[in-house]
Amino acid sequence: MKLIRYELNGKILQGRIVNGRAYAMDAAAGSPGHAMDEIRLLPPVQPSKIVAIGLNYRDHAEELSLPIPDEPILFLKPPSSVIGPGDTIIMPPQSSRVDYEAELAIVIGKTASKVTAGDARDHILGFTCLNDVTARDLQSKDGQWTRSKSFDTFCPIGSWVETEIDPLDLKIELYLNGERRQQSRTSMLIFNPYQLIEFASGVMTLLPGDVIATGTTSGIGPMNSGDTVQVRIEGIGSLTNRVRQGGS
């Protein structure tokens, strides 16, 4: 099932997509629903936190000539960085290089604290696409990741949450202006989604709607004002955003 948040006639609704049409969760039986061009899709969740994972694809570690980590590398992105499908990524004036990073995102469905990998599936609502936008020059300058990952608009999520999919071997791609720049499979993850839930929930309580961004693959690179960037994940769908330069 594809779960969505959307705006219709000034109202924000929770819903689902069935046969290409949007239906509110509380829609009456026999409701005709709405065509997708009649609604505006919003970020499918409103997380209290985005728990992101650094260096979690083998090909990305090799690309950067870095050793394979012994355990997941955690960092946080703030909820204020979240935008939805069709929204604009704003390049901040503080940065001269802003990169795309296509990622599979886990959406938590049930409070998780100290959950084992074997039980993690019971705490997952579903999966979606995420772009871990990064000010690469600031990441290098600061020596840590908070500022470079946290600007407003730096966490596009969507277009929906797919609840019925096995996340362990999915093709993941990123297209910049229609040209493929990233391609891998989630089978290349160093730590799979269930292991990530075990590790993260051993550190902090994960709440319904929270997101774990599972890491990006090789092929990271810069975006420029006017670009269109699209994350595609097999069996889930796509997430498209435009990019523009922000003011001072």
Steps between C-alpha positions, in 0.01 A plus 500: 500500500618852418433737791497875439448838661343751266333837475156540343300822506712638782467188717781262589393137485644156562425258222604225267539449127286234336510445122664836446245701702524656845255401772477647848540246778153585629337504154155347489446175315448568132690830507638585155822635647705764318729501200862558593506831314218626723707476817836622627715230651670592828784325682337165583605521866584767757790344691613612842850418373682368198769251601747483214775248438839591359711277279259205477557380141809303416541674165476844664768410756722380215429820304627707795788259574370456855497181708176306547357611838467247782166644609253753357604865500204705625420867453177700517320727258244740649127479421523856364708366208211289367325586174276295275477396135500794263637739763815700434843432647654835594878528472621715791737791433741359761585208270666480160427129448170328579481128421222246443496168687231246405390282791246238601313628807337288769184644657433388855144387570517401867709633788833319502742485794776239519340294223686201360558462128274195509212706637570816299254418221209536746600863561514609136215683328667488162767645274541811288753701298725761661762744375761571769599840359844602623710817491816308417743788547362574847518133593872507425554838664319417824645155548155378608166481325235696686509830311558346159197270531253724681404799284132553432388293194795258536283191559253432216285197584232324297304467294321247723564221748487154345387252766528174308857448384811304588779760533799265479571504124352803324651702217570858613582777253537876479447706187624858455324679215402160361854356509566211736769588755454234770411133467527211744289245684405492866668160518823705502410651838758422767228503770150408381183680616428253780852526637476879486181499706666279759802730521311833497230389745776392738611863508172693485129422503356508150149641478226438243575710194872519569725432202826310466693599186703190420794663322596587144684311231790601275464779247428795730544836332399866491175663398458846353222756498238401242575128520237230545596206719309172527547204734356172370469179701372176354158401631451830682495780245675831451563836667560805282615845611637809332800695625554875526748732660388673817561862590731638762 
